[in-house]
Amino acid sequence: MEQAQCPFIGVLHGDITSLEDAPKNFDESARAGTLEIYPAYQEGLDGIAPGQTIVVLFWLHRSSRDILKVYPRGDRSKGLRGVFATRSPVRPNPIAISELKVLRVHGNLIEVSGLDMLDGTPILDIKKKITR
């Protein structure tokens, strides 16, 4: 089977530098930071505005890729579960998803709140949040 190639479109800048300091999920975080989108992809930001919520896909570059069972949220009382039944960052393809509130857009920079990712985490994609 052919391997997928997925270029990074940017990188996250924030104050979370260790796994221990990272919130467990975006909906538990008020941390702010900046999404730096590489100039080649800047036109794709047209239409993103303060007040919106965007869905950002990240590549968890520091996560293990060879573990298939984890304790959900590190809670051993819940027993081991397969990574596909959890939101664990440890997985074969360490893709993470966060819903982030847009605070400001300036050129190729998007200031956001709700961060749960480490500084320097590569960005795979940005999508509009679906509202129903």
Residue pairs with C-beta under 8 A, 6 or more apart in sequence:
6 59
6 124
8 38
8 59
8 122
8 123
8 124
9 37
9 38
9 41
9 44
9 123
9 124
9 125
9 126
10 35
10 36
10 37
10 38
10 41
10 108
10 122
10 123
11 35
11 36
11 120
11 121
11 122
11 123
12 33
12 34
12 35
12 36
12 58
12 115
12 117
12 118
12 119
12 120
12 121
12 122
12 123
13 33
13 34
13 35
13 36
13 119
13 120
14 31
14 32
14 33
14 34
14 115
14 117
14 118
14 119
15 31
15 33
15 119
16 22
16 23
16 31
16 33
16 115
16 116
16 117
16 118
16 119
17 118
17 119
18 118
19 62
19 118
22 116
22 117
22 118
23 29
23 31
23 115
23 116
24 73
24 116
25 87
25 116
26 98
26 99
26 100
26 114
26 115
26 116
27 99
27 114
28 116
29 113
29 114
29 115
29 116
30 113
30 114
31 113
31 114
31 115
31 116
32 103
32 111
32 112
32 113
32 115
33 111
33 112
33 115
33 119
34 109
34 110
34 111
34 112
35 56
35 100
35 109
35 110
35 112
35 123
35 126
36 108
36 109
37 44
37 45
37 108
37 109
37 110
37 123
37 126
38 108
39 108
41 108
42 107
42 108
44 126
45 105
45 108
45 110
45 126
48 54
48 102
48 105
48 110
48 126
49 102
49 105
50 102
50 103
50 104
50 105
51 101
51 102
52 101
52 102
52 128
52 129
53 99
53 100
53 101
53 102
53 129
54 99
54 100
54 102
54 110
54 112
54 126
54 127
54 128
54 129
55 97
55 98
55 99
55 100
55 126
55 127
55 128
55 129
56 97
56 98
56 99
56 100
56 112
56 123
56 125
56 126
56 127
57 95
57 96
57 97
57 123
57 124
57 125
57 126
57 127
58 95
58 96
58 97
58 98
58 117
58 121
58 122
58 123
58 124
59 94
59 95
59 96
59 121
59 122
59 123
59 124
60 89
60 94
60 95
60 96
60 117
60 121
61 94
61 120
61 121
61 122
62 118
63 89
63 90
63 91
63 94
64 90
65 90
65 91
65 92
65 93
65 94
66 92
67 83
67 90
67 91
68 82
68 83
68 92
69 80
69 81
69 82
69 83
70 80
70 81
70 83
70 86
70 88
70 90
71 78
71 79
71 80
71 81
72 78
72 81
72 86
72 88
83 90
83 91
83 92
84 91
89 96
95 124
96 117
96 121
98 114
98 115
98 116
98 117
99 114
99 129
100 112
100 113
100 114
100 115
101 112
101 113
101 114
102 110
102 111
102 112
103 111
103 112
103 113
104 110
104 111
105 111
